[in-house]
């Protein structure tokens, strides 16, 4: 419902002065120091100086701060934090650098570290309005509405021309049901920049909660007309339509959002409510699962609310375990090798066949084998499997094929993907969140195994359009929720090796062998597989596991003596 914004790109322009001397035209040092310089020109000048090792002291801190800001806007948060930390070491009193590092920590999901940076910046300069806004964002996300309001008040007090201070205070006032106060804040924001999308996108929500549906829809419609792919505005419009009772309009918007972003928590939660209302309980559960188990670094208030609704409704609609039922285990095994637009992979179909047979051998009641799936077929297989998982104690997905990470999202690649540009991943590939959602309804073990850490075959020709870090090898690390386990055939940045001479891959070979060994607890099992693969590949490939099954019970693929 509400999007609360921290300041990123503009703070080097709007923040405290970091120049150390008067700039001179045509001089890299002068341009690097110049807060009014065009951002790209300034970044280039600072990089030239850093690469030539021509800087020291505060001048180097300035250049590192500019570089850190560039990395932050490219969403390369790890390198941004490293770079900004070097700048802080050189100039500990530079509050702009501290605020930027706070933003990078916040974007990485490290709110405690972000708060420490914002607090330190404010300790050094109590009248610096921007960190108050950014600290208020975290307070709001934590549900501390009064603390958030206090911070936004201070942001406005010290930086009255800072638009985000006004729009964020309007959002927290909306959550506190001070609708008139929120509308007044939006009016003040309009005096600063009447075209700012934060105003219409969020005032739509406030008017909707006030029951002023025509005004709400006018705001959302106007913004969507200018930005047809603005999923935030479409979700807001859908919620207004839901309140108005226009469920067809809401469904249309939710479908459009999911087409743009298959992992939208809000859209899946909202669409699930419409399907449940229409008595389509299977589809409602599928949407609730997707909303419940989608991976996010943190949940903004609107996302957290939507996720909580989805989790509550999923629990209410999920069949309970019959009394006296024995453990049921199901698996989906996918091997994608016959790629149409990049080189084919001979191993995945063989590896998938090997693992499917091993799972049947150890007693899995249902093993769905699928190969060479297009994107539509992939989603159909996941939906079919999710229905099986609802009735099971164990749900396991094994995937072999191409896979990679773009902008912090892990994707599995269907055989019909073209991926001419990085932005195509959302509409042509299958996000890992969708796979995790498919195992989510199982009662005990929810396991995803990815034998897919291979070179990104699209990297040589893929157009970079999103200013995102593109990983050409492997998947990024993730943090699955409690009760989930995700196993990678190779750790972050490594590639999984194929078998030699038509043999099965080292990972699938070890997996198929070790799961048949009796009385090896599942956590220990994947430690053994890791060591086996590490040894078999002569220390070139190391599997890695994230998360774990529920902690109060031991789990075995083979429970015999």
RAJO-V393885 format. One line per field, one symbol per residue. phi: phi as a letter, one per 30 degrees, with the letter a starting at -180 (. if undefined). burial: b if it has 9 or more other C-alpha atoms within 8 Angstrom, else e. Layout:
phi=???
burial=???
This chain:
phi=.cccccdbeddddddddbdcaddbeicedddddddcdeeddddddddeddddhcbahdddddddddddddddddicdddddeddddddddbdcddddddddeddddddicddddddddddddddbdcdddddedddededddiddddddddddddddcbdccededddddddddddicddddddddddddddadcddddddcdeddddddicddddddddddddddbdcdddddddddddddddjcddddddddddddddbdcddddddddeddddddicdddddddddeddcddbdacdedddddddddddddddcdeddddidddcbbbccbbcbddccbddcddedddddddedddddcjddbbccbbhdddddddddddddedddeccdcbbccbbldaabbhicdbccddcdchdbeddedccccdeedddddcddddbcbbbcccbdcedddedcdddbchcdccdbicddbbddeicbbccdbdeiccdddddiidddeddddddddddddhcdeddeddddedddeddchicbbdbcbiadedcbcbbdbcdd
burial=bbbeebbbeebbeebeebbeeebeeeebbbbbbbbebeeebbbebbbbbbeeeeeeebbbbbbbbbbbbbbbbbbbbebbbebbbbbbebbeebbbbbbbbbbbbbbbebbebbbbbbbbbbeeeeebbbbbbbbbbbbbbeebbebbbbbbbbbbebbbebbbbbbbbbbbbbeeebbebbbbbbebbbebeeeeeebbbbbbbbbbeeebbebbbbbbbbbbeeeeeebebbbbbbbbbbeeebbebbbebbbebbebbbbbbbbbbbbbbbbbeeebbebbbbbbbbbbbbeeeebbbbbbebbbbbbebbeeebeeeeeeeeebbbbbbbbbbbbbeeeebebbbbbbbbbbebbbebebeebebbbbbbbeebbebbbebbbbbbbbbbbbbbbbbbbbbbeebbbbbbbbbebbbbebbbbbbbbbbbbbbbbbbbebbbbbbbbbbbbbebeeebeeeeebbebbbbbbeeebeebbbbbbbbbbbbbbbbbeeeebbbbbbbbbbbbbebbbbbeebbebbbbbbbeebeeebbbbbbbbbbeeeeebbbeee
